[in-house]
Amino acid sequence: MKLWRTFQAVPTALLKTMTLLAALCATQVHALPSFARQTGMDCVGCHVGGFGPQLTPAGVMFKLTGYTDSDGQSGKVPLSAMVVASWSQTSADQNPPPDHLKANNNLRMDEASVFLAGKLTEHIGAFVQVTNNGTDHTTSLDQTDIRYARSLELGSKDAIFGVSVNNNPGVQDPFNTMPTWGFPFASSPAGFGTGSAATLINGGLEGRVVGASAYTFYDKSLYAELGTYRSMSAANQNRLGLSDDSQRLGGNTYWRLAWMKDQKSQAFNVGVFGWNASLTPDRNASAVQDKYRDVGVDAGYQFLGTRQHVATVNASYVDERKTEGATGDLISLKEARLNASYYFKQTWGGTVGLFSTHGSDPLAATKGSILQVDWTPWGKESASAPDPFGWANLRIGAQYWIYNQFAGDTVAAKDHNTLYLFAWTSF
C-alpha cells in the first residue's frame, strides 16, 4: 500500500514535466538526431539497417544505461524531429470510408513528431515523443520513457540498476522485441493492421497510464524488471492531447525476465514477460472490475558479421486471459508475431512478417503476412570520410499486407489487402 500511494503522486509531477518538455520541443524542431549526435556514433551502431526500433547490442546497452552514454563533449542538445508521409491503397474501397480519409488511394502526412531524447544529467536520460497525427490533426504526448540508471560491480561482475517512469508497458523494454516495438514499425493509417482485437499489454492503454519500474542487468546477460501502473485522470489525459477514456486501471503488476548474449558478430535474446491488471470499464469506483492476465514469451537473433550482411529474426507470443467482472466469463486471446529481416550494406533491406490473432471470440481471428522492401541511404559507418548527411536519416519503403483471415472471415479477407508506400525521415 505504501508503494501504491507513492505512485499515486507520480502522474501530477510527470504531467507538469511533460507539458514543459512538449513546449520546449515545439519551439526547437530544427534539432539534429540527438542520440547519434550525443554519442558520436553512426545510426547503424545502434540500429539494424540504420533506422527504426530494431536495436543492436550497442543500442540495447545505450537504452539500459538511461540514454546517457556520450562522447564526452558538451553542448549537445537532446532534441530531434520525425516526419512520416505515405500513399495507401486497399484491394477494395472502404464503405463507409475511415474518418478523415477517402474510400481508397490515400496520400497523407501520417505523423510528425518532436522528441526530447538523450542525456539530461549524468545518470538521467529521456525518450519523450510528442506527435501530431496527420489524419485527425490532433497533437498528443506519445511514447515516453524517463529513466535513472547507474553502473556498478556486483560480485566482481558488471551490473546496471535503473528506474523507468513511462506511459506504456513495454516501451521501456531494452530489447525492443515486445509487441510495443514490433514489426511493422510504420503502417498505413488507412489500413487494417493486425485486426481490432489486441491484448492489453499490446497497446491496450498506451499513453493513458503512468508507471514506474525498477530493473537490473547483470553480467551483460540477465535482465529483470518489476513495476506497476495507474490510470491518468480524464483531465490529465485531455491536457496531454488524448481523447477522454472511461476506463480506470486498478491494482496491477508488470514483470519481465530476459537473457542476452552478445558475441559481437551475432547476438541472441530470449525472455518472458507479463502484466496482471484489473480494469474498471467506466471509472466508477463501485463498478465491477475485469481481470486481465497477460503472459508472453519473446526471442530475437541477429547476425551482424562485418555489417555488410545483417540478418535478424524476432518472435513473440502473448496469451491473455480476461475474466469479466459482470458475468464471470473467461475470454482468451492469443497473439503470435514472427518476422525476419535482411539488410545489405545497411542500406537495402527486406522484411517478411507473419501475424496471427485468435481467441474464444471467433471475430477476433485475424492472420496474414507482411512483405516490405526499403532503402536507407544515410547513417553509415565510413572509414574514409564522415557521412555528409550525418545530421539526418531517411527510409523509403514499400509494404504489402496480405490477409488470410480478417475478423473471422476468410472469404472477404483479401479485400483488406493493403499496399503502403512510405517516406520516413528524422532530423
Helices and strands as residue ranges (DSSP letters): H 2-8, H 10-26, H 34-39, G 43-45, G 48-50, H 57-64, E 79-90, E 106-119, E 124-133, E 138-154, E 157-166, G 179-181, E 209-218, E 222-231, H 234-239, E 248-262, E 266-280, E 290-303, E 309-323, E 330-344, E 348-359, G 362-364, E 366-375, E 393-405, G 413-416, E 418-426
